[in-house]
Amino acid sequence: MRRFKGIIFFTVVLLFTFSGIVLSGYWKDRTNTSKVEVTGNVTLSKDEIFDFAKLTDSLVLSNSLSLEMIERRISKHPNIKSVNAARDNGTIKIEITEKTPFAMVTNGESVYLVDNALNLYNLKKENTGLDLPVISGMSKDLDIDYLTSTDLRNLKIAQYIISKSSKIDRVLYNFISEINFSDSIGITLYTTEDATPVYLIDYSFLNFQVRNSQAVKEVDINDTEFRNTIDEKLLYLVNFLKQVIVYKSRFSFAYVDLRYKDMVVVKNNSFSTTD
């Protein structure tokens, strides 16, 4: 009986010893990290991300910063949408999601990218090949950290026009190169191939009759009538594009005017016609 108890005790001791060795190895693997991986970054290099966040591999591997602190530092980068840091055996894995721009924005002096949340961030050399519409005619005060109420209003309008164009027809989306807000009482588009101006909307032609500087305060993309007007004009434009422009050579038109009700006014480079 004593011999049997001794065997059981010895077996239990062996099991605890073996478990301790396994667990200590596992814990060592999790705490003694030896490698840092950054994934998901497309236009930003690991060095750029770490330089901005004041991080180095040795600092991350030292465990002096928590994963939450690493995430918080990196997430402050203006080009980064989200970041997730985790330990995986002997590796700290940092997964990056960069912001996705829908347009470029310029005030005539600086050029930025803008994402769907209307956040502005710097245009980097890695982004120069992006084929995106340009939103122009913004205020001189435009900055990554500051948007005037007028700039914000215009960005919302441009975002709606770009999104709606894409939904109506990708041909229409690709036809629009620029959305310009230089005129405070109207919106002008420019075509991709030959930069023909397309006068889309004159605010004073709308039923709520805004006038001059009042237009900046009263035009609102959340207004149903205003949205319906934009929808209508874009449908006119895509139909005109497919029925007329597609058969014309470049630089055939001086301008296309959609501001009038149920009418497309076209100025040819030699004469004017009304369709």
ChimeraX attribute file (.defattr): number of C-alpha atoms within 10 A of each C-alpha:
attribute: neighborCount
match mode: 1-to-1
recipient: residues
	/A:1	6
	/A:2	7
	/A:3	8
	/A:4	9
	/A:5	10
	/A:6	11
	/A:7	12
	/A:8	12
	/A:9	12
	/A:10	11
	/A:11	12
	/A:12	12
	/A:13	12
	/A:14	12
	/A:15	12
	/A:16	11
	/A:17	12
	/A:18	12
	/A:19	12
	/A:20	12
	/A:21	12
	/A:22	12
	/A:23	12
	/A:24	12
	/A:25	12
	/A:26	14
	/A:27	13
	/A:28	13
	/A:29	16
	/A:30	16
	/A:31	17
	/A:32	15
	/A:33	18
	/A:34	16
	/A:35	16
	/A:36	16
	/A:37	12
	/A:38	17
	/A:39	13
	/A:40	12
	/A:41	15
	/A:42	11
	/A:43	13
	/A:44	15
	/A:45	12
	/A:46	16
	/A:47	11
	/A:48	12
	/A:49	21
	/A:50	17
	/A:51	12
	/A:52	13
	/A:53	17
	/A:54	12
	/A:55	16
	/A:56	15
	/A:57	13
	/A:58	12
	/A:59	11
	/A:60	18
	/A:61	18
	/A:62	13
	/A:63	12
	/A:64	10
	/A:65	12
	/A:66	11
	/A:67	17
	/A:68	12
	/A:69	12
	/A:70	19
	/A:71	19
	/A:72	16
	/A:73	16
	/A:74	24
	/A:75	20
	/A:76	14
	/A:77	17
	/A:78	15
	/A:79	24
	/A:80	18
	/A:81	15
	/A:82	16
	/A:83	21
	/A:84	17
	/A:85	20
	/A:86	13
	/A:87	16
	/A:88	13
	/A:89	17
	/A:90	18
	/A:91	18
	/A:92	21
	/A:93	18
	/A:94	20
	/A:95	16
	/A:96	23
	/A:97	16
	/A:98	18
	/A:99	18
	/A:100	14
	/A:101	20
	/A:102	19
	/A:103	25
	/A:104	22
	/A:105	26
	/A:106	19
	/A:107	19
	/A:108	11
	/A:109	9
	/A:110	12
	/A:111	20
	/A:112	21
	/A:113	25
	/A:114	24
	/A:115	17
	/A:116	13
	/A:117	11
	/A:118	16
	/A:119	17
	/A:120	24
	/A:121	22
	/A:122	17
	/A:123	16
	/A:124	13
	/A:125	8
	/A:126	10
	/A:127	12
	/A:128	9
	/A:129	7
	/A:130	11
	/A:131	12
	/A:132	19
	/A:133	21
	/A:134	22
	/A:135	25
	/A:136	22
	/A:137	20
	/A:138	22
	/A:139	17
	/A:140	13
	/A:141	11
	/A:142	20
	/A:143	17
	/A:144	14
	/A:145	9
	/A:146	12
	/A:147	18
	/A:148	14
	/A:149	11
	/A:150	16
	/A:151	20
	/A:152	15
	/A:153	17
	/A:154	24
	/A:155	23
	/A:156	18
	/A:157	22
	/A:158	23
	/A:159	22
	/A:160	17
	/A:161	20
	/A:162	21
	/A:163	13
	/A:164	19
	/A:165	23
	/A:166	14
	/A:167	11
	/A:168	14
	/A:169	14
	/A:170	12
	/A:171	13
	/A:172	21
	/A:173	21
	/A:174	17
	/A:175	20
	/A:176	22
	/A:177	21
	/A:178	24
	/A:179	28
	/A:180	23
	/A:181	23
	/A:182	14
	/A:183	11
	/A:184	17
	/A:185	19
	/A:186	19
	/A:187	21
	/A:188	23
	/A:189	23
	/A:190	22
	/A:191	16
	/A:192	14
	/A:193	12
	/A:194	13
	/A:195	17
	/A:196	20
	/A:197	18
	/A:198	25
	/A:199	21
	/A:200	23
	/A:201	21
	/A:202	18
	/A:203	23
	/A:204	16
	/A:205	15
	/A:206	16
	/A:207	9
	/A:208	13
	/A:209	13
	/A:210	18
	/A:211	15
	/A:212	13
	/A:213	10
	/A:214	14
	/A:215	18
	/A:216	19
	/A:217	12
	/A:218	14
	/A:219	20
	/A:220	16
	/A:221	20
	/A:222	11
	/A:223	10
	/A:224	10
	/A:225	14
	/A:226	19
	/A:227	17
	/A:228	12
	/A:229	16
	/A:230	20
	/A:231	17
	/A:232	14
	/A:233	23
	/A:234	21
	/A:235	17
	/A:236	16
	/A:237	22
	/A:238	20
	/A:239	13
	/A:240	15
	/A:241	16
	/A:242	12
	/A:243	11
	/A:244	11
	/A:245	15
	/A:246	10
	/A:247	9
	/A:248	11
	/A:249	9
	/A:250	12
	/A:251	13
	/A:252	14
	/A:253	20
	/A:254	16
	/A:255	19
	/A:256	22
	/A:257	19
	/A:258	22
	/A:259	23
	/A:260	15
	/A:261	11
	/A:262	10
	/A:263	13
	/A:264	18
	/A:265	17
	/A:266	18
	/A:267	15
	/A:268	14
	/A:269	11
	/A:270	8
	/A:271	9
	/A:272	12
	/A:273	9
	/A:274	10
	/A:275	9
